[in-house]
Every structure is written in structure tokens, then in C-alpha cells.
Amino acid sequence: MRADFRLARMLHVLVHIHGRTETTSSEELAEMLGTNPVLVRRMMGGLRNAGYVRSTAGRNGGWMLAVVSASRS
């Protein structure tokens, strides 16, 4: 049986883009993960639908965190 590393990869991506002030492209993330940018976009789309990340299209587009920290009372 083949191991499923999607959760570990997405956590790695979220940690990687956490401290950035600019967007991170799918190509950059794919290179970091050693995979195809299309697979990164598919996985990140799920995080975008859940509200964890935002995406911008175009030449300077990419991914940014939408949720930075949880507020504590």
C-alpha cells in the first residue's frame, strides 16, 4: 500500500508561506515539494475553499495565508 503524504505536504506548505509578505507561486511550492505545480494547485484549492489560503491570478499571482492566527480570549 502506498503512503499518503498529502497532509504532511500541506502542513509543510502552510509553514513555508506563513512568514512571507508576498505571494508564493505554485511553481515555487512544487519545486520545494518535488512535485508538479498542477498537483499543488489542486491541493491548495481545497485549502482555499476552506478559507485557509487566498490566491491571486496573473503574472505575479500565487498563494497567501488567509488565516494568520486564532484569537484567544
mmCIF file of the N, C-alpha and C atoms, coordinates in Angstrom:
data_MODEL
# 
_entry.id   MODEL 
# 
loop_
_atom_site.group_PDB 
_atom_site.id 
_atom_site.type_symbol 
_atom_site.label_atom_id 
_atom_site.label_alt_id 
_atom_site.label_comp_id 
_atom_site.label_asym_id 
_atom_site.label_entity_id 
_atom_site.label_seq_id 
_atom_site.pdbx_PDB_ins_code 
_atom_site.Cartn_x 
_atom_site.Cartn_y 
_atom_site.Cartn_z 
_atom_site.occupancy 
_atom_site.B_iso_or_equiv 
_atom_site.pdbx_formal_charge 
_atom_site.auth_seq_id 
_atom_site.auth_comp_id 
_atom_site.auth_asym_id 
_atom_site.auth_atom_id 
_atom_site.pdbx_PDB_model_num 
ATOM 1   N N  . MET A 1 1  ? 0.842   -1.174 0.000   1.00 0.00 ? 1  MET A N  1 
ATOM 2   C CA . MET A 1 1  ? 0.000   0.000  0.000   1.00 0.00 ? 1  MET A CA 1 
ATOM 3   C C  . MET A 1 1  ? 0.893   1.245  0.000   1.00 0.00 ? 1  MET A C  1 
ATOM 4   N N  . ARG A 1 2  ? 0.511   2.203  -0.783  1.00 0.00 ? 2  ARG A N  1 
ATOM 5   C CA . ARG A 1 2  ? 1.273   3.436  -0.908  1.00 0.00 ? 2  ARG A CA 1 
ATOM 6   C C  . ARG A 1 2  ? 0.872   4.420  0.197   1.00 0.00 ? 2  ARG A C  1 
ATOM 7   N N  . ALA A 1 3  ? 1.860   5.041  0.816   1.00 0.00 ? 3  ALA A N  1 
ATOM 8   C CA . ALA A 1 3  ? 1.586   6.006  1.885   1.00 0.00 ? 3  ALA A CA 1 
ATOM 9   C C  . ALA A 1 3  ? 1.023   7.297  1.300   1.00 0.00 ? 3  ALA A C  1 
ATOM 10  N N  . ASP A 1 4  ? 0.135   7.946  2.040   1.00 0.00 ? 4  ASP A N  1 
ATOM 11  C CA . ASP A 1 4  ? -0.470  9.204  1.612   1.00 0.00 ? 4  ASP A CA 1 
ATOM 12  C C  . ASP A 1 4  ? 0.149   10.334 2.425   1.00 0.00 ? 4  ASP A C  1 
ATOM 13  N N  . PHE A 1 5  ? 0.891   11.200 1.756   1.00 0.00 ? 5  PHE A N  1 
ATOM 14  C CA . PHE A 1 5  ? 1.610   12.278 2.427   1.00 0.00 ? 5  PHE A CA 1 
ATOM 15  C C  . PHE A 1 5  ? 0.973   13.646 2.192   1.00 0.00 ? 5  PHE A C  1 
ATOM 16  N N  . ARG A 1 6  ? -0.290  13.687 1.743   1.00 0.00 ? 6  ARG A N  1 
ATOM 17  C CA . ARG A 1 6  ? -0.914  14.970 1.431   1.00 0.00 ? 6  ARG A CA 1 
ATOM 18  C C  . ARG A 1 6  ? -0.998  15.896 2.634   1.00 0.00 ? 6  ARG A C  1 
ATOM 19  N N  . LEU A 1 7  ? -1.374  15.377 3.793   1.00 0.00 ? 7  LEU A N  1 
ATOM 20  C CA . LEU A 1 7  ? -1.480  16.218 4.982   1.00 0.00 ? 7  LEU A CA 1 
ATOM 21  C C  . LEU A 1 7  ? -0.123  16.791 5.353   1.00 0.00 ? 7  LEU A C  1 
ATOM 22  N N  . ALA A 1 8  ? 0.893   15.959 5.366   1.00 0.00 ? 8  ALA A N  1 
ATOM 23  C CA . ALA A 1 8  ? 2.241   16.424 5.696   1.00 0.00 ? 8  ALA A CA 1 
ATOM 24  C C  . ALA A 1 8  ? 2.715   17.476 4.697   1.00 0.00 ? 8  ALA A C  1 
ATOM 25  N N  . ARG A 1 9  ? 2.424   17.274 3.435   1.00 0.00 ? 9  ARG A N  1 
ATOM 26  C CA . ARG A 1 9  ? 2.828   18.242 2.413   1.00 0.00 ? 9  ARG A CA 1 
ATOM 27  C C  . ARG A 1 9  ? 2.113   19.577 2.589   1.00 0.00 ? 9  ARG A C  1 
ATOM 28  N N  . MET A 1 10 ? 0.814   19.533 2.876   1.00 0.00 ? 10 MET A N  1 
ATOM 29  C CA . MET A 1 10 ? 0.063   20.774 3.043   1.00 0.00 ? 10 MET A CA 1 
ATOM 30  C C  . MET A 1 10 ? 0.509   21.516 4.301   1.00 0.00 ? 10 MET A C  1 
ATOM 31  N N  . LEU A 1 11 ? 0.806   20.792 5.370   1.00 0.00 ? 11 LEU A N  1 
ATOM 32  C CA . LEU A 1 11 ? 1.342   21.450 6.562   1.00 0.00 ? 11 LEU A CA 1 
ATOM 33  C C  . LEU A 1 11 ? 2.682   22.101 6.262   1.00 0.00 ? 11 LEU A C  1 
ATOM 34  N N  . HIS A 1 12 ? 3.522   21.420 5.504   1.00 0.00 ? 12 HIS A N  1 
ATOM 35  C CA . HIS A 1 12 ? 4.816   21.965 5.096   1.00 0.00 ? 12 HIS A CA 1 
ATOM 36  C C  . HIS A 1 12 ? 4.616   23.255 4.299   1.00 0.00 ? 12 HIS A C  1 
ATOM 37  N N  . VAL A 1 13 ? 3.673   23.246 3.384   1.00 0.00 ? 13 VAL A N  1 
ATOM 38  C CA . VAL A 1 13 ? 3.386   24.429 2.566   1.00 0.00 ? 13 VAL A CA 1 
ATOM 39  C C  . VAL A 1 13 ? 2.895   25.582 3.444   1.00 0.00 ? 13 VAL A C  1 
ATOM 40  N N  . LEU A 1 14 ? 1.977   25.307 4.364   1.00 0.00 ? 14 LEU A N  1 
ATOM 41  C CA . LEU A 1 14 ? 1.438   26.356 5.227   1.00 0.00 ? 14 LEU A CA 1 
ATOM 42  C C  . LEU A 1 14 ? 2.527   26.975 6.095   1.00 0.00 ? 14 LEU A C  1 
ATOM 43  N N  . VAL A 1 15 ? 3.412   26.153 6.624   1.00 0.00 ? 15 VAL A N  1 
ATOM 44  C CA . VAL A 1 15 ? 4.528   26.676 7.423   1.00 0.00 ? 15 VAL A CA 1 
ATOM 45  C C  . VAL A 1 15 ? 5.458   27.504 6.543   1.00 0.00 ? 15 VAL A C  1 
ATOM 46  N N  . HIS A 1 16 ? 5.691   27.042 5.331   1.00 0.00 ? 16 HIS A N  1 
ATOM 47  C CA . HIS A 1 16 ? 6.594   27.739 4.417   1.00 0.00 ? 16 HIS A CA 1 
ATOM 48  C C  . HIS A 1 16 ? 6.075   29.130 4.046   1.00 0.00 ? 16 HIS A C  1 
ATOM 49  N N  . ILE A 1 17 ? 4.764   29.253 3.807   1.00 0.00 ? 17 ILE A N  1 
ATOM 50  C CA . ILE A 1 17 ? 4.234   30.545 3.370   1.00 0.00 ? 17 ILE A CA 1 
ATOM 51  C C  . ILE A 1 17 ? 3.809   31.427 4.542   1.00 0.00 ? 17 ILE A C  1 
ATOM 52  N N  . HIS A 1 18 ? 3.875   30.910 5.770   1.00 0.00 ? 18 HIS A N  1 
ATOM 53  C CA . HIS A 1 18 ? 3.414   31.660 6.944   1.00 0.00 ? 18 HIS A CA 1 
ATOM 54  C C  . HIS A 1 18 ? 4.108   33.007 7.095   1.00 0.00 ? 18 HIS A C  1 
ATOM 55  N N  . GLY A 1 19 ? 5.410   33.060 7.042   1.00 0.00 ? 19 GLY A N  1 
ATOM 56  C CA . GLY A 1 19 ? 6.131   34.296 7.312   1.00 0.00 ? 19 GLY A CA 1 
ATOM 57  C C  . GLY A 1 19 ? 6.335   35.207 6.113   1.00 0.00 ? 19 GLY A C  1 
ATOM 58  N N  . ARG A 1 20 ? 5.835   34.820 4.978   1.00 0.00 ? 20 ARG A N  1 
ATOM 59  C CA . ARG A 1 20 ? 6.051   35.614 3.766   1.00 0.00 ? 20 ARG A CA 1 
ATOM 60  C C  . ARG A 1 20 ? 5.059   36.752 3.656   1.00 0.00 ? 20 ARG A C  1 
ATOM 61  N N  . THR A 1 21 ? 5.520   37.879 3.148   1.00 0.00 ? 21 THR A N  1 
ATOM 62  C CA . THR A 1 21 ? 4.639   39.023 2.922   1.00 0.00 ? 21 THR A CA 1 
ATOM 63  C C  . THR A 1 21 ? 4.137   39.054 1.484   1.00 0.00 ? 21 THR A C  1 
ATOM 64  N N  . GLU A 1 22 ? 4.789   38.306 0.600   1.00 0.00 ? 22 GLU A N  1 
ATOM 65  C CA . GLU A 1 22 ? 4.394   38.242 -0.806  1.00 0.00 ? 22 GLU A CA 1 
ATOM 66  C C  . GLU A 1 22 ? 3.734   36.898 -1.091  1.00 0.00 ? 22 GLU A C  1 
ATOM 67  N N  . THR A 1 23 ? 3.120   36.791 -2.246  1.00 0.00 ? 23 THR A N  1 
ATOM 68  C CA . THR A 1 23 ? 2.527   35.517 -2.637  1.00 0.00 ? 23 THR A CA 1 
ATOM 69  C C  . THR A 1 23 ? 3.618   34.523 -2.997  1.00 0.00 ? 23 THR A C  1 
ATOM 70  N N  . THR A 1 24 ? 3.278   33.256 -2.905  1.00 0.00 ? 24 THR A N  1 
ATOM 71  C CA . THR A 1 24 ? 4.177   32.171 -3.277  1.00 0.00 ? 24 THR A CA 1 
ATOM 72  C C  . THR A 1 24 ? 3.522   31.420 -4.420  1.00 0.00 ? 24 THR A C  1 
ATOM 73  N N  . SER A 1 25 ? 4.227   31.285 -5.526  1.00 0.00 ? 25 SER A N  1 
ATOM 74  C CA . SER A 1 25 ? 3.635   30.658 -6.707  1.00 0.00 ? 25 SER A CA 1 
ATOM 75  C C  . SER A 1 25 ? 3.545   29.140 -6.552  1.00 0.00 ? 25 SER A C  1 
ATOM 76  N N  . SER A 1 26 ? 2.662   28.558 -7.323  1.00 0.00 ? 26 SER A N  1 
ATOM 77  C CA . SER A 1 26 ? 2.520   27.103 -7.342  1.00 0.00 ? 26 SER A CA 1 
ATOM 78  C C  . SER A 1 26 ? 3.809   26.446 -7.819  1.00 0.00 ? 26 SER A C  1 
ATOM 79  N N  . GLU A 1 27 ? 4.515   27.118 -8.719  1.00 0.00 ? 27 GLU A N  1 
ATOM 80  C CA . GLU A 1 27 ? 5.773   26.583 -9.231  1.00 0.00 ? 27 GLU A CA 1 
ATOM 81  C C  . GLU A 1 27 ? 6.824   26.517 -8.121  1.00 0.00 ? 27 GLU A C  1 
ATOM 82  N N  . GLU A 1 28 ? 6.905   27.571 -7.290  1.00 0.00 ? 28 GLU A N  1 
ATOM 83  C CA . GLU A 1 28 ? 7.848   27.569 -6.173  1.00 0.00 ? 28 GLU A CA 1 
ATOM 84  C C  . GLU A 1 28 ? 7.521   26.454 -5.184  1.00 0.00 ? 28 GLU A C  1 
ATOM 85  N N  . LEU A 1 29 ? 6.248   26.318 -4.876  1.00 0.00 ? 29 LEU A N  1 
ATOM 86  C CA . LEU A 1 29 ? 5.839   25.282 -3.931  1.00 0.00 ? 29 LEU A CA 1 
ATOM 87  C C  . LEU A 1 29 ? 6.085   23.894 -4.503  1.00 0.00 ? 29 LEU A C  1 
ATOM 88  N N  . ALA A 1 30 ? 5.822   23.709 -5.785  1.00 0.00 ? 30 ALA A N  1 
ATOM 89  C CA . ALA A 1 30 ? 6.041   22.415 -6.427  1.00 0.00 ? 30 ALA A CA 1 
ATOM 90  C C  . ALA A 1 30 ? 7.520   22.047 -6.412  1.00 0.00 ? 30 ALA A C  1 
ATOM 91  N N  . GLU A 1 31 ? 8.381   23.016 -6.652  1.00 0.00 ? 31 GLU A N  1 
ATOM 92  C CA . GLU A 1 31 ? 9.821   22.746 -6.620  1.00 0.00 ? 31 GLU A CA 1 
ATOM 93  C C  . GLU A 1 31 ? 10.248  22.334 -5.215  1.00 0.00 ? 31 GLU A C  1 
ATOM 94  N N  . MET A 1 32 ? 9.726   23.022 -4.204  1.00 0.00 ? 32 MET A N  1 
ATOM 95  C CA . MET A 1 32 ? 10.047  22.717 -2.824  1.00 0.00 ? 32 MET A CA 1 
ATOM 96  C C  . MET A 1 32 ? 9.598   21.295 -2.465  1.00 0.00 ? 32 MET A C  1 
ATOM 97  N N  . LEU A 1 33 ? 8.419   20.893 -2.958  1.00 0.00 ? 33 LEU A N  1 
ATOM 98  C CA . LEU A 1 33 ? 7.860   19.587 -2.637  1.00 0.00 ? 33 LEU A CA 1 
ATOM 99  C C  . LEU A 1 33 ? 8.329   18.483 -3.579  1.00 0.00 ? 33 LEU A C  1 
ATOM 100 N N  . GLY A 1 34 ? 8.957   18.866 -4.669  1.00 0.00 ? 34 GLY A N  1 
ATOM 101 C CA . GLY A 1 34 ? 9.396   17.874 -5.645  1.00 0.00 ? 34 GLY A CA 1 
ATOM 102 C C  . GLY A 1 34 ? 8.230   17.243 -6.386  1.00 0.00 ? 34 GLY A C  1 
ATOM 103 N N  . THR A 1 35 ? 7.256   18.072 -6.775  1.00 0.00 ? 35 THR A N  1 
ATOM 104 C CA . THR A 1 35 ? 6.074   17.568 -7.469  1.00 0.00 ? 35 THR A CA 1 
ATOM 105 C C  . THR A 1 35 ? 5.685   18.524 -8.587  1.00 0.00 ? 35 THR A C  1 
ATOM 106 N N  . ASN A 1 36 ? 4.543   18.288 -9.181  1.00 0.00 ? 36 ASN A N  1 
ATOM 107 C CA . ASN A 1 36 ? 4.050   19.063 -10.306 1.00 0.00 ? 36 ASN A CA 1 
ATOM 108 C C  . ASN A 1 36 ? 3.211   20.249 -9.804  1.00 0.00 ? 36 ASN A C  1 
ATOM 109 N N  . PRO A 1 37 ? 3.353   21.441 -10.403 1.00 0.00 ? 37 PRO A N  1 
ATOM 110 C CA . PRO A 1 37 ? 2.554   22.601 -9.992  1.00 0.00 ? 37 PRO A CA 1 
ATOM 111 C C  . PRO A 1 37 ? 1.047   22.379 -10.084 1.00 0.00 ? 37 PRO A C  1 
ATOM 112 N N  . VAL A 1 38 ? 0.593   21.548 -11.008 1.00 0.00 ? 38 VAL A N  1 
ATOM 113 C CA . VAL A 1 38 ? -0.835  21.269 -11.132 1.00 0.00 ? 38 VAL A CA 1 
ATOM 114 C C  . VAL A 1 38 ? -1.345  20.561 -9.872  1.00 0.00 ? 38 VAL A C  1 
ATOM 115 N N  . LEU A 1 39 ? -0.558  19.635 -9.340  1.00 0.00 ? 39 LEU A N  1 
ATOM 116 C CA . LEU A 1 39 ? -0.954  18.946 -8.112  1.00 0.00 ? 39 LEU A CA 1 
ATOM 117 C C  . LEU A 1 39 ? -1.008  19.914 -6.939  1.00 0.00 ? 39 LEU A C  1 
ATOM 118 N N  . VAL A 1 40 ? -0.071  20.859 -6.904  1.00 0.00 ? 40 VAL A N  1 
ATOM 119 C CA . VAL A 1 40 ? -0.073  21.869 -5.842  1.00 0.00 ? 40 VAL A CA 1 
ATOM 120 C C  . VAL A 1 40 ? -1.334  22.709 -5.937  1.00 0.00 ? 40 VAL A C  1 
ATOM 121 N N  . ARG A 1 41 ? -1.693  23.143 -7.138  1.00 0.00 ? 41 ARG A N  1 
ATOM 122 C CA . ARG A 1 41 ? -2.897  23.956 -7.305  1.00 0.00 ? 41 ARG A CA 1 
ATOM 123 C C  . ARG A 1 41 ? -4.153  23.206 -6.879  1.00 0.00 ? 41 ARG A C  1 
ATOM 124 N N  . ARG A 1 42 ? -4.229  21.924 -7.179  1.00 0.00 ? 42 ARG A N  1 
ATOM 125 C CA . ARG A 1 42 ? -5.388  21.124 -6.767  1.00 0.00 ? 42 ARG A CA 1 
ATOM 126 C C  . ARG A 1 42 ? -5.487  21.032 -5.251  1.00 0.00 ? 42 ARG A C  1 
ATOM 127 N N  . MET A 1 43 ? -4.360  20.768 -4.596  1.00 0.00 ? 43 MET A N  1 
ATOM 128 C CA . MET A 1 43 ? -4.367  20.657 -3.137  1.00 0.00 ? 43 MET A CA 1 
ATOM 129 C C  . MET A 1 43 ? -4.646  22.003 -2.478  1.00 0.00 ? 43 MET A C  1 
ATOM 130 N N  . MET A 1 44 ? -4.049  23.061 -3.013  1.00 0.00 ? 44 MET A N  1 
ATOM 131 C CA . MET A 1 44 ? -4.248  24.387 -2.436  1.00 0.00 ? 44 MET A CA 1 
ATOM 132 C C  . MET A 1 44 ? -5.672  24.877 -2.669  1.00 0.00 ? 44 MET A C  1 
ATOM 133 N N  . GLY A 1 45 ? -6.305  24.428 -3.741  1.00 0.00 ? 45 GLY A N  1 
ATOM 134 C CA . GLY A 1 45 ? -7.694  24.788 -3.996  1.00 0.00 ? 45 GLY A CA 1 
ATOM 135 C C  . GLY A 1 45 ? -8.603  24.341 -2.866  1.00 0.00 ? 45 GLY A C  1 
ATOM 136 N N  . GLY A 1 46 ? -8.334  23.172 -2.305  1.00 0.00 ? 46 GLY A N  1 
ATOM 137 C CA . GLY A 1 46 ? -9.110  22.696 -1.168  1.00 0.00 ? 46 GLY A CA 1 
ATOM 138 C C  . GLY A 1 46 ? -8.918  23.575 0.057   1.00 0.00 ? 46 GLY A C  1 
ATOM 139 N N  . LEU A 1 47 ? -7.668  24.022 0.275   1.00 0.00 ? 47 LEU A N  1 
ATOM 140 C CA . LEU A 1 47 ? -7.404  24.929 1.399   1.00 0.00 ? 47 LEU A CA 1 
ATOM 141 C C  . LEU A 1 47 ? -8.053  26.289 1.167   1.00 0.00 ? 47 LEU A C  1 
ATOM 142 N N  . ARG A 1 48 ? -8.094  26.726 -0.091  1.00 0.00 ? 48 ARG A N  1 
ATOM 143 C CA . ARG A 1 48 ? -8.753  27.997 -0.416  1.00 0.00 ? 48 ARG A CA 1 
ATOM 144 C C  . ARG A 1 48 ? -10.253 27.894 -0.165  1.00 0.00 ? 48 ARG A C  1 
ATOM 145 N N  . ASN A 1 49 ? -10.858 26.791 -0.568  1.00 0.00 ? 49 ASN A N  1 
ATOM 146 C CA . ASN A 1 49 ? -12.294 26.594 -0.355  1.00 0.00 ? 49 ASN A CA 1 
ATOM 147 C C  . ASN A 1 49 ? -12.637 26.545 1.129   1.00 0.00 ? 49 ASN A C  1 
ATOM 148 N N  . ALA A 1 50 ? -11.702 26.070 1.944   1.00 0.00 ? 50 ALA A N  1 
ATOM 149 C CA . ALA A 1 50 ? -11.914 26.003 3.394   1.00 0.00 ? 50 ALA A CA 1 
ATOM 150 C C  . ALA A 1 50 ? -11.611 27.336 4.073   1.00 0.00 ? 50 ALA A C  1 
ATOM 151 N N  . GLY A 1 51 ? -11.037 28.297 3.322   1.00 0.00 ? 51 GLY A N  1 
ATOM 152 C CA . GLY A 1 51 ? -10.775 29.620 3.872   1.00 0.00 ? 51 GLY A CA 1 
ATOM 153 C C  . GLY A 1 51 ? -9.410  29.802 4.522   1.00 0.00 ? 51 GLY A C  1 
ATOM 154 N N  . TYR A 1 52 ? -8.502  28.848 4.327   1.00 0.00 ? 52 TYR A N  1 
ATOM 155 C CA . TYR A 1 52 ? -7.181  28.952 4.943   1.00 0.00 ? 52 TYR A CA 1 
ATOM 156 C C  . TYR A 1 52 ? -6.186  29.769 4.129   1.00 0.00 ? 52 TYR A C  1 
ATOM 157 N N  . VAL A 1 53 ? -6.324  29.744 2.822   1.00 0.00 ? 53 VAL A N  1 
ATOM 158 C CA . VAL A 1 53 ? -5.413  30.491 1.953   1.00 0.00 ? 53 VAL A CA 1 
ATOM 159 C C  . VAL A 1 53 ? -6.214  31.297 0.946   1.00 0.00 ? 53 VAL A C  1 
ATOM 160 N N  . ARG A 1 54 ? -5.550  32.317 0.373   1.00 0.00 ? 54 ARG A N  1 
ATOM 161 C CA . ARG A 1 54 ? -6.119  33.118 -0.712  1.00 0.00 ? 54 ARG A CA 1 
ATOM 162 C C  . ARG A 1 54 ? -5.220  32.955 -1.916  1.00 0.00 ? 54 ARG A C  1 
ATOM 163 N N  . SER A 1 55 ? -5.790  33.111 -3.075  1.00 0.00 ? 55 SER A N  1 
ATOM 164 C CA . SER A 1 55 ? -4.985  33.039 -4.290  1.00 0.00 ? 55 SER A CA 1 
ATOM 165 C C  . SER A 1 55 ? -5.232  34.269 -5.136  1.00 0.00 ? 55 SER A C  1 
ATOM 166 N N  . THR A 1 56 ? -4.198  34.663 -5.872  1.00 0.00 ? 56 THR A N  1 
ATOM 167 C CA . THR A 1 56 ? -4.315  35.737 -6.846  1.00 0.00 ? 56 THR A CA 1 
ATOM 168 C C  . THR A 1 56 ? -3.820  35.208 -8.175  1.00 0.00 ? 56 THR A C  1 
ATOM 169 N N  . ALA A 1 57 ? -4.506  35.581 -9.223  1.00 0.00 ? 57 ALA A N  1 
ATOM 170 C CA . ALA A 1 57 ? -4.149  35.110 -10.554 1.00 0.00 ? 57 ALA A CA 1 
ATOM 171 C C  . ALA A 1 57 ? -3.207  36.099 -11.223 1.00 0.00 ? 57 ALA A C  1 
ATOM 172 N N  . GLY A 1 58 ? -2.610  35.659 -12.303 1.00 0.00 ? 58 GLY A N  1 
ATOM 173 C CA . GLY A 1 58 ? -1.782  36.549 -13.100 1.00 0.00 ? 58 GLY A CA 1 
ATOM 174 C C  . GLY A 1 58 ? -0.298  36.299 -12.951 1.00 0.00 ? 58 GLY A C  1 
ATOM 175 N N  . ARG A 1 59 ? 0.448   37.163 -13.585 1.00 0.00 ? 59 ARG A N  1 
ATOM 176 C CA . ARG A 1 59 ? 1.895   37.015 -13.645 1.00 0.00 ? 59 ARG A CA 1 
ATOM 177 C C  . ARG A 1 59 ? 2.557   36.991 -12.265 1.00 0.00 ? 59 ARG A C  1 
ATOM 178 N N  . ASN A 1 60 ? 2.139   37.837 -11.370 1.00 0.00 ? 60 ASN A N  1 
ATOM 179 C CA . ASN A 1 60 ? 2.705   37.882 -10.024 1.00 0.00 ? 60 ASN A CA 1 
ATOM 180 C C  . ASN A 1 60 ? 1.781   37.225 -8.999  1.00 0.00 ? 60 ASN A C  1 
ATOM 181 N N  . GLY A 1 61 ? 0.911   36.358 -9.468  1.00 0.00 ? 61 GLY A N  1 
ATOM 182 C CA . GLY A 1 61 ? -0.050  35.707 -8.587  1.00 0.00 ? 61 GLY A CA 1 
ATOM 183 C C  . GLY A 1 61 ? 0.579   34.600 -7.768  1.00 0.00 ? 61 GLY A C  1 
ATOM 184 N N  . GLY A 1 62 ? -0.218  34.060 -6.888  1.00 0.00 ? 62 GLY A N  1 
ATOM 185 C CA . GLY A 1 62 ? 0.249   32.968 -6.047  1.00 0.00 ? 62 GLY A CA 1 
ATOM 186 C C  . GLY A 1 62 ? -0.665  32.783 -4.862  1.00 0.00 ? 62 GLY A C  1 
ATOM 187 N N  . TRP A 1 63 ? -0.111  32.230 -3.807  1.00 0.00 ? 63 TRP A N  1 
ATOM 188 C CA . TRP A 1 63 ? -0.865  31.855 -2.614  1.00 0.00 ? 63 TRP A CA 1 
ATOM 189 C C  . TRP A 1 63 ? -0.383  32.637 -1.408  1.00 0.00 ? 63 TRP A C  1 
ATOM 190 N N  . MET A 1 64 ? -1.324  33.023 -0.547  1.00 0.00 ? 64 MET A N  1 
ATOM 191 C CA . MET A 1 64 ? -1.033  33.674 0.735   1.00 0.00 ? 64 MET A CA 1 
ATOM 192 C C  . MET A 1 64 ? -1.965  33.072 1.788   1.00 0.00 ? 64 MET A C  1 
ATOM 193 N N  . LEU A 1 65 ? -1.537  33.139 3.038   1.00 0.00 ? 65 LEU A N  1 
ATOM 194 C CA . LEU A 1 65 ? -2.413  32.692 4.116   1.00 0.00 ? 65 LEU A CA 1 
ATOM 195 C C  . LEU A 1 65 ? -3.564  33.659 4.283   1.00 0.00 ? 65 LEU A C  1 
ATOM 196 N N  . ALA A 1 66 ? -4.745  33.144 4.492   1.00 0.00 ? 66 ALA A N  1 
ATOM 197 C CA . ALA A 1 66 ? -5.915  33.966 4.756   1.00 0.00 ? 66 ALA A CA 1 
ATOM 198 C C  . ALA A 1 66 ? -6.159  34.046 6.264   1.00 0.00 ? 66 ALA A C  1 
ATOM 199 N N  . VAL A 1 67 ? -5.779  32.993 6.979   1.00 0.00 ? 67 VAL A N  1 
ATOM 200 C CA . VAL A 1 67 ? -5.932  32.923 8.430   1.00 0.00 ? 67 VAL A CA 1 
ATOM 201 C C  . VAL A 1 67 ? -4.529  32.931 9.025   1.00 0.00 ? 67 VAL A C  1 
ATOM 202 N N  . VAL A 1 68 ? -4.207  34.010 9.756   1.00 0.00 ? 68 VAL A N  1 
ATOM 203 C CA . VAL A 1 68 ? -2.848  34.132 10.293  1.00 0.00 ? 68 VAL A CA 1 
ATOM 204 C C  . VAL A 1 68 ? -2.765  33.577 11.702  1.00 0.00 ? 68 VAL A C  1 
ATOM 205 N N  . SER A 1 69 ? -3.699  33.913 12.562  1.00 0.00 ? 69 SER A N  1 
ATOM 206 C CA . SER A 1 69 ? -3.669  33.372 13.914  1.00 0.00 ? 69 SER A CA 1 
ATOM 207 C C  . SER A 1 69 ? -5.082  33.362 14.491  1.00 0.00 ? 69 SER A C  1 
ATOM 208 N N  . ALA A 1 70 ? -5.276  32.511 15.423  1.00 0.00 ? 70 ALA A N  1 
ATOM 209 C CA . ALA A 1 70 ? -6.567  32.445 16.106  1.00 0.00 ? 70 ALA A CA 1 
ATOM 210 C C  . ALA A 1 70 ? -6.530  33.382 17.309  1.00 0.00 ? 70 ALA A C  1 
ATOM 211 N N  . SER A 1 71 ? -7.619  34.072 17.547  1.00 0.00 ? 71 SER A N  1 
ATOM 212 C CA . SER A 1 71 ? -7.662  34.977 18.700  1.00 0.00 ? 71 SER A CA 1 
ATOM 213 C C  . SER A 1 71 ? -8.046  34.176 19.932  1.00 0.00 ? 71 SER A C  1 
ATOM 214 N N  . ARG A 1 72 ? -7.415  34.508 21.027  1.00 0.00 ? 72 ARG A N  1 
ATOM 215 C CA . ARG A 1 72 ? -7.709  33.841 22.296  1.00 0.00 ? 72 ARG A CA 1 
ATOM 216 C C  . ARG A 1 72 ? -8.333  34.827 23.250  1.00 0.00 ? 72 ARG A C  1 
ATOM 217 N N  . SER A 1 73 ? -9.304  34.371 23.981  1.00 0.00 ? 73 SER A N  1 
ATOM 218 C CA . SER A 1 73 ? -9.969  35.241 24.954  1.00 0.00 ? 73 SER A CA 1 
ATOM 219 C C  . SER A 1 73 ? -9.627  34.835 26.352  1.00 0.00 ? 73 SER A C  1 
# 
